[in-house]
Amino acid sequence: MLQKVKFAPGFNKQVTATGGEGQWVNGDNVRFRYGTPEKIGGWAQLGSVEMTGRNTAIHHFVNTSGIKYAALGGSSILYVYSGGIFYDVHPIKSTTSLTSAFTTTNGSSTVTITFASAHNIGKDDIILCDNFSSITNSNFSSTTFDDVKFMVKSIPTDTTLTIDVGSNESGSGATTSGGIRVRHYYPVGPAVEVATTGWGLGSWGGVQQGQFTSTLSSELSASATSLTMASSSSFASSGTVQIGTELITYTGNSGGTLSGLTRGATGTTAAIHSSGATVTDASSYFAWNSAASGDIVTAPGLWSLDNFGNKLIATINGGESFEWDSNPTGANNTRATIISGAPTASAFSLVSTPDRHLVFFGTETTVGTSSTQDPMFIRFSSQEDISTYTPSATNTAGTQRLADGSKIVGAIRGRDAIYVWTDTALFIMRFVGPPFTFSFQQVGTNCGLIGQNAAVEVDGTAYWMSENGFFRYTGKLESLPCLVEDHVFDDINTIPKQHINAGLNNLFGEVMWFYPNSGSGTVNRMVAYNYLDSSPERPVWTVGTLARTSWQDSAVFGKPHATEYDTSSNGTSGSSTFVQGNTDGVSYYYEHETGLDQIREGATTAITASIESGSFDIGQQGLAGDGEFMMKIRRVLPDFLAQTGDSRITLNLRDFPNDTQASSTLGPFTISSATQKVDTRARAREISLKVENTSTSQFWKLGTFRIDYQPDGRR
């Protein structure tokens, strides 16, 4: 007999395969529309090059001249994208002109640049070199340095730094020759969060200054009592060094070799370190307690981006805030600059509309004094004036300190208010006008935000991820019913929780969260909620492997835009975005919902999509017994509402719930738009259906499949 096979929309991963009869239980790169699953749309790279570092924020806006801009904040550089081109608008922290600047060594690609005084530049910071004059006794030339960005390799002393120029010195070697200008980019932060230690967890009160560095000349075993590095001249005759998380004391220093090593000092763990690993002077490191692992992490490089009319507003998490005017002629060739009068240390910022105040969160209680930064403090500018922050009778500037929580984590604009989350609570910030300017109301507890970018708002409803579930606010706080909750929260890595970001795709009614699973240090998973197809009886959720570090909806450019982080690439040499010596990876910028495939660096790659049902049996199909009888499946009649290219179906078989799943003898079966039926050899008590595609230029949207089966005995 022929029987229709019907399944409820969305995934249910809170049940076993047998318990999920009549439901979809797994899949990747699929969505539901009108209750029916289909493959997601494709994406294509925007611009021809990669951005340096991990991009963490996208903001789209249109200036008064009608020019569309995408601001892109990365862990290394702030870009604006317009007309297919990335423009580096990153602010400059310092500019230094040098003479007798270079030291090189035959056979090495490392160049030492010497300053007349302390440069205050850190390892992994970005510098831009220009105004090159000359270099002697070297094969390097102006093209090596002029208009080239470098990632700082090491800081041997407070007046020197090293860079890697990508090719070896073939000359005899320069010694303090040549002149150059060094422009230091404002540091943003590391691309990836790293677990550290603290009081009760590890070395409390650890202090490290100077930070002279060198590199290991060969691998260091966990039991070695001496080590050799490229240069030890800046290191004391005895002291302490740090490699990775291990502290090592030494009693001798001669000819690049440190001897008399005591491994795993101050409670750290002795480990194997590879050749080329960074050796950092830690002689001034002092700590109390014993080192142990914990969940305290270094803050990653994060931006918050918004626009105040034509001006892009950009704030570094924990640092300064900048403005970039998009309107003047030649704006793309100018850089962002410090906002005059603004706080100098804030967690993030946004523009309150339509009242037009610039609001800083987790900011200074005394403007301009970074040591007064309070993670629960809010400060807002006077209306229409982003340079005035001291309240007076003649302006609308003001402050507010929130009470519930230990820090403000994130905030977004809503339809008529600003939603503000601490790590424990939700507040509503609403413009009320003078004399108070804004009112603040706590509307939720035990519902804090997991990361700065983990919330979105659509049609008057805020959706967010907390550390203990998904929530929404519609005028009242609601826990969002979720049929994939255990799948997500049992396998989420909360150490890099600032990587977690939310995205809205209003073309399909989807709210998505991108997060790292337990085996990853950066985003590699996605969970999505369809607010259009969901009902109280059946919330529609999907999961997948789509990995995006930032997302922006389609309001300005007509299609959603997103970024993907690749740790394995250092960028395209010679491009406008290339940073020589980059070790932070790169980000790709995509337009989504375009085509059927991934297009990156000119190459087309298939987007493999799949969906798998729970197990069904004869009892479910209308015969008594609920799996008492075996089934013999003779034919499958495929039905697609839409299909481009081929797809595949597989019947997965089990006799008992705990049996290892097997595929039907003739599967997987290739299905074209002309396929009328598929003859099968399938016999089992329980059968599940899997639909997938594996090649380029393929798309499918399911209809209602039918199977031809008969009872085949109890054994």
C-alpha positions as CSV (number, residue, x, y, z in Angstrom):
1,M,0.0,0.0,0.0
2,L,1.0,3.6,-0.6
3,Q,1.3,5.8,2.4
4,K,2.2,9.5,2.7
5,V,5.1,10.3,4.9
6,K,4.5,13.6,6.8
7,F,6.8,15.3,9.3
8,A,6.3,18.4,11.6
9,P,8.4,21.5,10.7
10,G,11.6,22.2,12.6
11,F,14.2,19.9,14.3
12,N,13.5,18.1,17.5
13,K,16.8,17.0,19.1
14,Q,15.3,16.5,22.5
15,V,14.2,13.0,21.6
16,T,15.7,9.7,20.3
17,A,15.4,8.8,16.7
18,T,12.5,6.4,17.6
19,G,10.9,9.0,19.8
20,G,11.1,11.5,17.0
21,E,8.6,9.7,14.7
22,G,6.7,12.2,12.6
23,Q,9.5,14.8,13.1
24,W,12.8,15.9,11.6
25,V,15.6,15.2,14.0
26,N,18.8,16.3,12.2
27,G,20.2,18.2,9.2
28,D,22.5,20.9,8.0
29,N,22.1,24.0,5.8
30,V,18.3,23.8,5.6
31,R,15.5,26.1,6.6
32,F,11.7,25.8,6.8
33,R,9.3,27.9,4.9
34,Y,5.5,27.4,5.3
35,G,6.3,24.3,7.2
36,T,8.4,22.7,4.4
37,P,12.2,22.1,4.5
38,E,14.4,23.4,1.8
39,K,18.1,24.0,1.1
40,I,19.4,27.5,2.2
41,G,20.5,30.1,-0.3
42,G,24.1,30.5,-1.5
43,W,26.6,33.2,-0.8
44,A,29.3,35.0,-2.7
45,Q,32.4,36.9,-1.6
46,L,32.2,40.7,-1.7
47,G,35.4,42.4,-2.7
48,S,38.3,40.5,-4.2
49,V,40.4,40.3,-1.0
50,E,40.3,39.2,2.6
51,M,40.2,41.4,5.7
52,T,43.0,40.9,8.3
53,G,41.9,39.3,11.6
54,R,38.6,38.1,12.9
55,N,35.8,40.5,11.9
56,T,33.4,41.0,14.9
57,A,30.9,43.7,13.7
58,I,29.1,44.9,10.6
59,H,27.1,48.1,10.4
60,H,25.3,49.3,7.2
61,F,24.3,52.9,6.6
62,V,23.5,55.3,3.8
63,N,24.9,58.9,3.9
64,T,23.1,62.0,2.8
65,S,24.7,61.7,-0.7
66,G,23.0,58.3,-1.1
67,I,26.3,56.3,-0.9
68,K,25.9,52.9,0.8
69,Y,28.6,51.9,3.3
70,A,29.4,48.8,5.3
71,A,31.6,49.4,8.3
72,L,33.5,46.3,9.3
73,G,35.3,46.1,12.6
74,G,38.0,43.4,12.9
75,S,40.4,42.3,15.6
76,S,43.2,44.1,13.7
77,I,41.8,46.8,11.4
78,L,38.6,48.9,10.9
79,Y,37.4,49.0,7.3
80,V,34.6,50.6,5.3
81,Y,33.3,48.8,2.2
82,S,31.8,50.7,-0.7
83,G,31.6,50.1,-4.4
84,G,33.3,46.7,-4.2
85,I,36.4,48.1,-2.4
86,F,37.7,47.8,1.2
87,Y,39.1,51.1,2.6
88,D,41.3,51.1,5.6
89,V,40.0,53.8,7.9
90,H,41.6,52.6,11.1
91,P,42.7,55.3,13.5
92,I,46.3,56.1,14.1
93,K,47.6,56.1,17.7
94,S,51.0,57.6,17.1
95,T,53.3,58.6,14.2
96,T,57.1,58.5,14.6
97,S,59.7,59.5,12.0
98,L,63.0,57.6,12.4
99,T,66.5,57.7,11.1
100,S,69.2,55.0,11.3
101,A,66.2,52.7,11.8
102,F,67.1,49.3,10.4
103,T,69.0,46.3,11.6
104,T,69.0,43.1,9.4
105,T,70.9,39.8,9.4
106,N,72.0,37.8,6.4
107,G,69.7,34.8,5.9
108,S,66.9,36.1,8.1
109,S,63.6,37.8,7.2
110,T,63.4,39.6,10.6
111,V,64.1,43.3,10.6
112,T,64.7,45.3,13.8
113,I,63.4,48.9,13.9
114,T,65.0,51.1,16.5
115,F,63.3,54.1,18.1
116,A,64.9,57.1,19.8
117,S,62.7,56.5,22.9
118,A,60.1,54.1,24.3
119,H,57.6,53.4,21.5
120,N,54.7,51.9,23.5
121,I,53.9,49.5,20.7
122,G,53.0,45.9,21.6
123,K,53.6,42.5,20.1
124,D,50.9,41.7,17.4
125,D,50.1,45.4,17.0
126,I,49.8,46.7,13.5
127,I,52.1,49.4,12.1
128,L,52.1,51.1,8.7
129,C,55.5,52.1,7.3
130,D,56.0,54.9,4.8
131,N,58.3,57.8,3.9
132,F,61.1,55.3,3.3
133,S,64.5,56.9,2.6
134,S,67.2,54.2,2.2
135,I,68.8,51.1,3.6
136,T,72.4,50.0,3.0
137,N,74.1,46.6,2.9
138,S,70.7,45.0,2.1
139,N,68.7,43.6,-0.7
140,F,65.6,45.2,0.8
141,S,64.3,48.4,-0.9
142,S,61.5,50.9,-0.8
143,T,58.9,48.3,-2.0
144,T,59.7,46.2,1.1
145,F,58.6,49.0,3.5
146,D,56.8,51.8,1.7
147,D,53.0,51.8,2.3
148,V,53.2,48.3,3.8
149,K,51.4,47.2,6.9
150,F,53.2,44.9,9.3
151,M,52.2,42.9,12.4
152,V,54.8,43.4,15.1
153,K,56.7,40.1,15.6
154,S,58.4,40.8,18.9
155,I,59.5,43.6,21.3
156,P,63.1,43.0,22.2
157,T,63.3,46.2,24.2
158,D,61.1,49.2,24.9
159,T,62.9,51.1,22.1
160,T,63.0,48.3,19.5
161,L,60.6,46.1,17.7
162,T,60.9,43.4,15.0
163,I,58.9,42.7,11.9
164,D,58.9,39.9,9.4
165,V,59.3,41.2,5.8
166,G,58.5,37.8,4.2
167,S,61.9,37.2,2.5
168,N,65.4,36.7,3.7
169,E,68.2,39.2,3.8
170,S,70.8,38.3,1.1
171,G,73.1,41.2,1.7
172,S,75.7,41.5,4.4
173,G,73.1,43.0,6.7
174,A,72.1,46.6,7.6
175,T,73.1,48.0,11.0
176,T,71.0,51.0,12.0
177,S,70.7,52.5,8.5
178,G,67.9,54.2,6.6
179,G,65.0,56.3,7.6
180,I,61.2,55.6,7.8
181,R,57.9,56.8,9.3
182,V,56.1,54.3,11.5
183,R,52.4,54.8,12.1
184,H,51.0,52.8,15.0
185,Y,47.4,51.5,14.7
186,Y,45.2,51.7,17.8
187,P,45.3,48.1,19.2
188,V,41.9,46.4,19.2
189,G,42.6,43.0,20.9
190,P,43.3,39.4,20.2
191,A,41.4,37.6,17.5
192,V,40.6,34.7,19.8
193,E,39.8,34.7,23.5
194,V,42.3,32.8,25.7
195,A,41.7,31.3,29.1
196,T,43.7,32.8,31.9
197,T,44.0,32.3,35.6
198,G,43.1,34.4,38.6
199,W,42.6,34.4,42.4
200,G,41.0,31.2,43.5
201,L,41.7,29.8,40.0
202,G,45.3,30.4,39.5
203,S,48.1,33.0,39.9
204,W,46.4,35.9,41.6
205,G,48.0,39.3,41.2
206,G,50.3,38.3,38.3
207,V,52.2,41.3,37.0
208,Q,54.5,41.4,34.0
209,Q,56.3,44.4,32.6
210,G,58.9,45.1,30.0
211,Q,58.1,41.9,28.0
212,F,61.3,41.5,26.0
213,T,60.8,38.7,23.7
214,S,62.7,36.3,21.6
215,T,62.0,32.9,19.9
216,L,63.1,29.3,20.6
217,S,65.8,28.1,18.2
218,S,64.6,24.5,18.6
219,E,61.9,22.4,20.3
220,L,62.0,22.5,24.1
221,S,61.0,19.2,25.8
222,A,59.0,19.3,29.1
223,S,62.1,18.2,31.1
224,A,64.8,20.2,29.4
225,T,67.1,22.2,31.8
226,S,68.4,24.7,29.2
227,L,67.0,26.5,26.2
228,T,68.4,28.3,23.2
229,M,66.7,31.3,21.6
230,A,67.5,33.6,18.8
231,S,68.9,36.3,21.1
232,S,69.1,36.6,24.9
233,S,71.0,39.9,25.0
234,S,68.1,41.8,26.5
235,F,67.4,39.2,29.2
236,A,68.9,39.4,32.7
237,S,71.7,37.0,33.8
238,S,69.1,35.2,35.9
239,G,65.3,35.5,36.2
240,T,62.1,34.1,34.8
241,V,60.7,33.7,31.3
242,Q,57.3,32.7,30.0
243,I,56.5,30.3,27.1
244,G,52.8,29.8,26.4
245,T,51.3,29.4,29.9
246,E,54.5,28.0,31.5
247,L,56.8,30.1,33.7
248,I,60.4,29.0,33.7
249,T,63.1,30.3,36.0
250,Y,66.8,30.3,35.0
251,T,70.2,30.9,36.7
252,G,72.5,31.5,33.7
253,N,72.4,33.4,30.4
254,S,75.2,33.1,27.8
255,G,75.3,33.3,24.0
256,G,71.6,33.0,23.5
257,T,71.2,30.0,25.9
258,L,69.4,30.1,29.3
259,S,70.6,27.4,31.7
260,G,69.7,26.1,35.1
261,L,66.1,25.9,34.2
262,T,63.4,25.2,36.8
263,R,60.3,24.1,34.8
264,G,56.7,24.9,35.7
265,A,57.5,27.7,38.1
266,T,54.8,29.4,40.3
267,G,52.5,26.4,40.0
268,T,52.4,26.4,36.2
269,T,52.8,23.1,34.2
270,A,55.9,22.1,32.3
271,A,55.1,21.5,28.7
272,I,56.7,20.8,25.3
273,H,57.3,24.0,23.2
274,S,57.9,24.0,19.5
275,S,60.7,25.7,17.7
276,G,59.9,29.4,17.0
277,A,57.7,29.7,20.1
278,T,57.8,33.1,21.7
279,V,60.0,33.5,24.9
280,T,58.9,36.4,27.0
281,D,60.9,38.1,29.8
282,A,58.8,37.5,33.0
283,S,61.4,38.6,35.6
284,S,59.0,41.1,37.0
285,Y,56.1,38.6,37.2
286,F,54.9,38.3,40.8
287,A,52.0,36.1,41.9
288,W,50.3,34.5,44.9
289,N,48.4,31.2,45.0
290,S,48.9,28.3,42.7
291,A,48.2,28.2,39.0
292,A,45.1,26.3,37.9
293,S,42.8,26.3,34.9
294,G,39.6,28.3,34.9
295,D,37.1,30.1,32.8
296,I,38.5,33.6,33.1
297,V,39.4,34.8,29.6
298,T,41.2,37.7,28.0
299,A,38.9,40.1,26.3
300,P,38.9,39.6,22.5
301,G,39.2,42.5,20.0
302,L,35.6,43.8,19.7
303,W,34.0,46.8,18.0
304,S,30.6,48.4,18.4
305,L,29.6,50.3,15.3
306,D,26.8,52.8,14.6
307,N,26.3,56.0,12.7
308,F,25.4,59.5,13.9
309,G,24.0,60.9,10.6
310,N,27.0,60.8,8.2
311,K,29.4,60.0,10.9
312,L,30.4,56.4,11.6
313,I,30.8,55.9,15.4
314,A,33.3,53.1,16.3
315,T,34.2,52.0,19.9
316,I,36.8,49.5,20.8
317,N,35.7,47.2,23.6
318,G,37.4,48.5,26.7
319,G,39.0,51.4,24.8
320,E,38.6,54.6,22.9
321,S,35.8,55.8,20.6
322,F,36.3,57.2,17.1
323,E,34.3,59.0,14.4
324,W,34.7,58.8,10.6
325,D,32.8,61.3,8.4
326,S,31.5,59.6,5.2
327,N,30.3,62.7,3.5
328,P,33.4,64.9,2.5
329,T,35.0,64.4,-0.9
330,G,37.7,61.8,-0.5
331,A,36.3,60.4,2.7
332,N,37.4,56.9,1.7
333,N,41.0,58.1,1.9
334,T,40.7,59.6,5.4
335,R,40.9,57.9,8.8
336,A,38.7,57.7,11.9
337,T,39.8,60.0,14.7
338,I,39.1,60.3,18.4
339,I,35.8,61.8,19.4
340,S,36.6,65.0,21.2
341,G,35.3,65.1,24.7
342,A,34.1,61.5,24.7
343,P,35.0,58.8,27.3
344,T,38.3,57.1,26.7
345,A,37.4,53.7,28.1
346,S,34.0,52.1,27.4
347,A,32.7,48.6,26.8
348,F,30.6,49.7,23.8
349,S,28.4,52.5,22.4
350,L,25.3,53.1,20.3
351,V,23.2,56.0,19.0
352,S,19.8,56.5,20.6
353,T,17.2,57.4,17.9
354,P,15.3,59.5,17.1
355,D,16.4,61.6,20.0
356,R,20.1,61.4,18.8
357,H,22.2,60.9,21.9
358,L,25.5,59.0,21.8
359,V,25.4,56.5,24.7
360,F,28.4,54.7,26.2
361,F,28.0,51.6,28.3
362,G,30.4,50.2,30.9
363,T,32.2,53.5,30.8
364,E,34.1,56.1,32.9
365,T,32.6,57.9,35.9
366,T,35.1,60.7,35.2
367,V,35.3,61.5,31.5
368,G,38.8,61.1,30.2
369,T,40.1,59.1,33.2
370,S,40.2,55.5,32.1
371,S,41.0,54.2,35.6
372,T,37.4,55.2,36.6
373,Q,35.8,52.8,34.1
374,D,32.8,51.1,35.8
375,P,31.3,48.1,34.0
376,M,27.8,49.0,35.2
377,F,28.0,52.7,34.4
378,I,26.1,54.5,31.5
379,R,27.0,57.9,30.2
380,F,25.2,59.7,27.3
381,S,26.0,62.9,25.4
382,S,23.8,66.0,25.1
383,Q,21.2,65.8,22.3
384,E,22.7,66.4,18.8
385,D,26.2,66.9,20.4
386,I,28.6,63.9,20.6
387,S,31.3,66.0,22.2
388,T,29.4,67.1,25.4
389,Y,29.1,64.6,28.3
390,T,29.1,66.7,31.4
391,P,25.5,67.3,32.6
392,S,24.2,70.8,33.0
393,A,21.0,72.8,33.2
394,T,21.4,73.8,29.5
395,N,22.0,70.3,28.0
396,T,20.6,66.8,28.1
397,A,23.8,64.9,28.9
398,G,23.6,62.5,31.9
399,T,24.6,59.3,33.6
400,Q,23.1,56.2,35.2
401,R,24.5,53.2,37.1
402,L,22.5,50.0,36.8
403,A,22.1,47.8,39.9
404,D,21.5,44.2,39.0
405,G,24.6,42.4,37.7
406,S,28.4,42.7,37.7
407,K,28.8,44.2,34.2
408,I,26.8,45.5,31.2
409,V,27.2,43.0,28.4
410,G,25.3,44.4,25.5
411,A,22.5,46.7,24.2
412,I,20.4,47.1,21.1
413,R,17.9,49.6,19.8
414,G,14.3,48.6,19.8
415,R,11.1,50.1,18.3
416,D,10.7,52.6,21.1
417,A,13.4,51.9,23.6
418,I,16.9,50.6,24.1
419,Y,17.3,47.1,25.5
420,V,20.3,46.9,28.0
421,W,21.5,43.6,29.3
422,T,23.8,42.9,32.2
423,D,25.2,39.4,32.9
424,T,22.1,38.7,35.0
425,A,19.3,41.1,34.0
426,L,17.4,43.0,31.3
427,F,16.7,46.8,31.5
428,I,14.6,49.1,29.3
429,M,16.2,52.5,28.6
430,R,13.6,54.9,27.2
431,F,13.9,58.6,26.2
432,V,11.6,60.8,28.3
433,G,13.1,64.2,27.7
434,P,14.4,66.8,30.2
435,P,15.1,66.9,33.0
436,F,15.9,63.2,33.3
437,T,16.5,62.6,29.5
438,F,16.2,58.7,29.9
439,S,14.2,56.4,32.2
440,F,15.6,53.0,33.2
441,Q,13.3,50.1,34.2
442,Q,14.4,46.6,35.1
443,V,12.1,44.1,33.3
444,G,13.9,40.8,33.7
445,T,16.1,38.8,36.1
446,N,18.2,35.7,35.6
447,C,18.2,36.3,31.9
448,G,21.5,38.0,31.2
449,L,23.2,38.2,27.8
450,I,25.9,35.7,27.0
451,G,27.9,38.0,24.7
452,Q,28.0,41.6,23.5
453,N,26.5,40.7,20.1
454,A,24.1,37.9,21.0
455,A,20.8,39.8,20.7
456,V,18.6,41.1,17.9
457,E,15.3,42.9,17.7
458,V,12.5,42.5,15.1
459,D,9.0,43.9,15.0
460,G,9.1,45.0,18.6
461,T,10.4,41.7,20.0
462,A,13.9,41.2,21.3
463,Y,15.5,37.8,21.0
464,W,18.7,36.8,22.8
465,M,20.9,33.9,24.0
466,S,21.7,33.7,27.7
467,E,24.0,31.3,29.5
468,N,21.0,29.2,30.5
469,G,18.7,29.3,27.4
470,F,17.0,31.5,24.8
471,F,14.7,34.4,25.7
472,R,12.5,37.0,24.1
473,Y,10.9,40.2,25.3
474,T,7.5,41.2,23.8
475,G,6.5,43.6,26.6
476,K,6.9,40.7,29.0
477,L,9.9,38.4,29.5
478,E,9.5,34.9,28.0
479,S,11.7,31.8,27.9
480,L,11.8,30.8,24.3
481,P,10.6,27.2,23.8
482,C,13.5,25.3,22.2
483,L,13.5,21.7,20.8
484,V,17.3,21.8,20.2
485,E,18.3,23.3,23.6
486,D,20.3,20.4,24.9
487,H,22.1,19.9,21.6
488,V,23.3,23.5,21.8
489,F,24.0,24.1,25.5
490,D,25.5,20.7,26.2
491,D,28.1,21.3,23.4
492,I,28.8,25.0,23.6
493,N,32.2,26.4,24.5
494,T,31.5,29.3,26.8
495,I,35.1,30.4,27.2
496,P,35.0,32.4,23.9
497,K,31.5,33.5,24.6
498,Q,32.2,37.0,23.2
499,H,32.4,35.3,19.8
500,I,28.7,34.3,20.0
501,N,26.7,36.6,17.8
502,A,23.1,36.9,16.6
503,G,21.9,37.6,13.2
504,L,18.5,38.5,11.7
505,N,17.4,37.3,8.2
506,N,14.0,38.9,7.8
507,L,13.7,37.6,4.2
508,F,12.9,34.2,5.8
509,G,11.8,35.2,9.3
510,E,14.9,33.7,11.0
511,V,16.9,34.7,14.1
512,M,20.3,32.9,14.1
513,W,23.0,32.5,16.7
514,F,26.5,31.5,15.7
515,Y,28.6,29.9,18.4
516,P,31.7,27.7,19.1
517,N,31.1,24.1,20.1
518,S,33.1,22.4,22.8
519,G,35.9,21.5,20.4
520,S,36.4,24.9,18.9
521,G,37.9,28.2,20.0
522,T,35.9,30.2,17.5
523,V,32.5,30.1,15.8
524,N,31.7,26.9,14.0
525,R,28.0,26.2,14.7
526,M,24.6,27.8,14.1
527,V,21.2,27.5,15.7
528,A,18.2,29.3,14.1
529,Y,14.6,30.1,15.2
530,N,11.9,30.8,12.6
531,Y,9.6,33.3,14.2
532,L,7.2,33.3,11.2
533,D,6.6,29.6,11.0
534,S,6.7,28.9,14.8
535,S,3.5,28.4,16.9
536,P,3.1,27.8,20.6
537,E,2.5,24.2,19.9
538,R,5.5,23.8,17.5
539,P,8.5,26.1,17.7
540,V,10.6,25.8,14.5
541,W,14.3,25.4,15.1
542,T,17.2,24.3,13.0
543,V,20.9,23.7,13.6
544,G,23.9,23.5,11.3
545,T,27.5,24.2,10.7
546,L,27.2,27.6,9.1
547,A,30.0,29.7,10.8
548,R,29.7,33.4,10.8
549,T,31.5,35.9,13.1
550,S,29.2,38.8,12.3
551,W,25.9,39.3,10.4
552,Q,23.9,42.3,9.1
553,D,20.3,42.1,7.8
554,S,19.2,43.1,4.3
555,A,17.8,46.6,5.1
556,V,20.4,48.6,3.2
557,F,22.0,46.4,0.6
558,G,18.9,44.2,-0.1
559,K,20.6,41.0,0.9
560,P,22.1,39.9,4.2
561,H,25.9,40.3,4.6
562,A,28.1,38.2,6.9
563,T,31.7,37.4,7.6
564,E,33.6,34.1,8.0
565,Y,36.8,33.7,9.9
566,D,39.6,31.6,8.5
567,T,42.6,30.9,10.8
568,S,44.5,29.0,8.1
569,S,45.1,32.0,5.8
570,N,47.2,35.1,6.2
571,G,45.8,37.0,3.3
572,T,46.6,37.8,-0.3
573,S,50.1,39.2,-0.6
574,G,50.2,42.6,-2.2
575,S,46.5,43.4,-1.7
576,S,45.4,46.6,-0.1
577,T,44.2,44.7,3.0
578,F,47.4,42.6,3.3
579,V,49.4,42.7,6.6
580,Q,52.9,41.3,6.3
581,G,53.6,38.9,9.1
582,N,49.9,38.5,9.9
583,T,49.3,35.5,12.3
584,D,45.7,36.3,13.2
585,G,44.0,34.8,10.1
586,V,41.6,36.6,7.8
587,S,37.9,37.2,7.3
588,Y,35.8,36.8,4.2
589,Y,32.9,39.1,3.5
590,Y,29.8,37.6,1.9
591,E,26.5,38.5,0.4
592,H,24.0,35.8,1.4
593,E,20.8,34.5,-0.3
594,T,22.4,34.7,-3.7
595,G,22.8,31.8,-6.0
596,L,23.0,28.1,-4.9
597,D,26.7,27.7,-4.0
598,Q,29.5,29.3,-2.1
599,I,31.7,31.6,-4.3
600,R,35.0,32.5,-2.6
601,E,38.2,33.7,-4.2
602,G,36.7,33.0,-7.6
603,A,36.1,29.3,-6.8
604,T,32.6,27.8,-6.7
605,T,32.0,25.2,-3.9
606,A,28.9,23.1,-3.3
607,I,26.8,23.9,-0.2
608,T,25.9,20.4,1.0
609,A,22.5,20.4,2.7
610,S,20.7,17.5,4.4
611,I,17.7,16.6,6.5
612,E,16.9,13.4,8.3
613,S,13.7,12.3,9.9
614,G,13.0,10.3,13.0
615,S,12.2,6.7,12.6
616,F,8.7,5.6,11.6
617,D,7.1,2.1,11.6
618,I,4.0,0.4,10.5
619,G,2.1,1.3,13.6
620,Q,2.6,4.9,12.9
621,Q,1.4,4.5,9.4
622,G,-2.1,3.4,10.4
623,L,-1.7,-0.3,11.2
624,A,-2.0,-1.8,14.7
625,G,1.1,-2.8,16.5
626,D,3.4,0.3,16.6
627,G,6.4,-1.5,15.3
628,E,5.3,-5.0,16.1
629,F,5.5,-5.9,12.4
630,M,8.5,-5.7,10.1
631,M,8.2,-3.5,7.0
632,K,9.2,-4.2,3.5
633,I,9.6,-1.0,1.5
634,R,9.3,-1.7,-2.2
635,R,9.1,1.8,-3.7
636,V,9.6,5.4,-2.8
637,L,7.7,8.1,-4.7
638,P,9.7,11.4,-4.4
639,D,7.9,14.7,-4.4
640,F,9.6,18.1,-4.6
641,L,8.0,21.4,-4.6
642,A,11.1,22.7,-6.3
643,Q,14.3,21.1,-7.5
644,T,17.4,22.2,-9.4
645,G,19.9,19.5,-10.4
646,D,19.9,16.2,-8.6
647,S,19.4,15.3,-5.0
648,R,19.7,12.0,-3.1
649,I,17.5,10.1,-0.7
650,T,18.5,7.3,1.7
651,L,16.4,5.0,3.7
652,N,18.1,4.2,7.1
653,L,17.0,0.9,8.7
654,R,16.8,-0.4,12.2
655,D,15.2,-3.4,13.8
656,F,15.5,-2.1,17.3
657,P,16.1,1.5,18.6
658,N,19.6,0.7,19.9
659,D,20.7,-1.1,16.7
660,T,23.4,0.5,14.5
661,Q,21.7,2.3,11.7
662,A,22.1,0.8,8.2
663,S,21.2,2.0,4.8
664,S,18.9,0.3,2.3
665,T,20.7,-2.0,0.0
666,L,20.4,0.2,-3.1
667,G,20.8,3.6,-1.4
668,P,21.6,6.4,-1.6
669,F,19.3,7.0,-4.6
670,T,19.9,9.8,-7.0
671,I,16.7,11.8,-7.7
672,S,16.3,14.1,-10.7
673,S,13.3,16.2,-11.6
674,A,12.2,13.4,-14.0
675,T,12.4,10.6,-11.4
676,Q,8.9,9.1,-10.9
677,K,9.8,6.3,-8.4
678,V,12.7,4.5,-6.8
679,D,12.7,0.8,-6.3
680,T,14.2,-0.2,-3.0
681,R,15.3,-3.3,-1.1
682,A,14.5,-2.2,2.4
683,R,13.3,-4.4,5.3
684,A,13.3,-3.2,8.9
685,R,11.0,-2.5,11.9
686,E,12.0,1.2,11.9
687,I,12.9,3.3,8.9
688,S,14.0,7.0,8.6
689,L,14.3,9.2,5.5
690,K,17.3,11.3,4.6
691,V,17.3,13.9,1.8
692,E,20.5,15.6,0.8
693,N,22.5,17.2,-2.0
694,T,26.3,17.0,-2.5
695,S,27.2,18.9,-5.7
696,T,27.1,22.5,-7.0
697,S,24.1,24.1,-8.7
698,Q,21.6,22.0,-6.7
699,F,18.5,23.1,-4.8
700,W,15.5,21.2,-3.4
701,K,12.3,22.0,-1.5
702,L,10.4,19.0,-0.3
703,G,6.8,18.1,-1.0
704,T,5.1,15.0,0.4
705,F,6.9,11.7,-0.1
706,R,5.0,8.4,-0.4
707,I,6.3,4.9,0.3
708,D,4.9,1.6,-0.9
709,Y,5.2,-1.0,1.9
710,Q,3.8,-4.2,3.2
711,P,3.9,-6.0,6.5
712,D,6.6,-8.6,6.5
713,G,6.1,-10.7,9.6
714,R,7.0,-10.2,13.3
715,R,10.6,-11.5,13.0
